[in-house]
Amino acid sequence: MFVVLLVGAFLPPLDFFIVNVALPSIRGELGASSSAEQLVISSYAALYAVTLTTGGRLGDLYGRGRVFFLGLIGFAAASMLCGFAWSPWALIAGRALQGVTAAVMAPQALASVQAIFPESEKPLALSLYGAVFGLAAVVGQALGGILISLDLMGLGWRAIFIVNLPVAILVVLFGIPLLKETRAQDARKLDLGGTALSMVTLGALIVPLIEGREAGWPLWSWLSLMAVPALARLFWRYETRLAHAGGTPLLDPAAVQAPGLGRALLIALLFYAIAPFFLLFSVYLQDALHATALGAGLVFLPFGAGFLLGPLSTPFCRRILGAYVNPVGMGLEAIGFVGLAWAIVATPAGVPPAPVPLAAILFVIGFGQGLALPTLMRMVTGRVAPAFSGMIAGIASSTLQVSTALSVAVIGGIFYTVLGARTDPAAITQAFIVAILCIAACLATGAGLSITLARRLAPPPDQEDSERPCGRHRLDGRQPGCIGAPRPCEPT
């Protein structure tokens, strides 16, 4: 069943990456404006981000396998709408529906790791999860260009969406008989008020970050961002009151107060500082080095290979490095970006860096990210009881999406500020170097925080399993059996 659920980890990032190379073709056939092009990307990203926590909680309440298949069927229907879109707005509507259904589907794989696997098997399961995520990243970079170049049955760019349909059909046909249902104990109804408040809060943060720069940072974007703290406080107070009243909040305060979870989520927020790299590196390759779209996509292959191998190496590295796998992975990423900046500086503007060192550097960056991702997910999800696994999987995924939006807005803004009105290769190269050094700084900060978390909170290797949440007790420190509780968990 877990293999089937891994499709939920594969399709959302695949469809995020694959559409970028298709935008020129979409513009040509549908006559999409630049703002419509941006909405094709941002409608998916924004709705995916704001719905993830709700999607995770739906799995907790109604069964993770059942919710996964409902999300997958909805995702296939949305992909069909995108593939047969007759206008830019039809395509945008399909992308928005893709974002919502992907957010229902995606958290179920990560939640199932926490709910199904014993502690001894979770590292391998999370490694496979990370490897699938890495495979989606590399496939998404190259597959879009390949499908458009092949022009299968005259479909052109539409093939990048229609390809999801046979995948979904096969997964439904072969996956439903393997269904092993898991859900939270004592599951009750969905917290509709908390769901609405969470989506409004995240929307007030994500939408202006995605749309603000493209729109020239209008007044509404600043008002929306300023409203986020008040909305977040309102959401938290509502959830706290619901929990005290004996309800089932979308975001249970007892779980969120688990020791070390806040710092782990901060590390997750810094982890996807790499997000603007994919866009900015494509700009550098195509506008400064004049590479083709397909050629630019293929340059990412060493990164994808590293991202694929990194998670598979995590169990081995964990035996050597213990709790320090995550900071080592993020440190490798930071070192790789500094090395990439050095390689570009050492090369004349408009001339590509030497291919072998460039491939090696990209492999190191991808390997570092692939090594860090499973341990980051374990760092977050492993701090709560299995009853909250869907909720915390949604929170972790939402944090990564917020990280993506923040880094694209901030680091992308730095890139375009440094670039200014110039479009020559030297200016693009200079702006790209500044941007990747900013990425390196964020990743180095995350690695440093991860070291402190490993030192202060990680149990010794021989106690690691025994000191994890047992799933039978609360995580607020008021009852035994939890990390940070007054005394160890007692058998029940």
Salt bridges, closest charged atoms under 4 A:
GLU29 OE2 - ARG158 NH2 2.78
GLU37 OE2 - ARG27 NE 2.40
ASP60 OD2 - ARG57 NH1 3.10
ASP60 OD1 - ARG64 NH2 2.61
GLU119 OE2 - LYS122 NZ 3.00
GLU119 OE1 - ARG378 NH2 3.59
GLU119 OE1 - ARG468 NE 3.34
GLU181 OE2 - ARG66 NH1 3.78
GLU214 OE2 - ARG213 NH2 2.90
ASP424 OD2 - ARG422 NH2 3.04
GLU464 OE2 - ARG318 NH2 2.28
GLU464 OE2 - ARG378 NH2 3.63
GLU464 OE2 - ARG468 NH2 3.21
ASP476 OD2 - ARG474 NH2 2.80
ASP476 OD2 - ARG478 NH2 2.45
GLU490 OE2 - ARG487 NH1 1.80
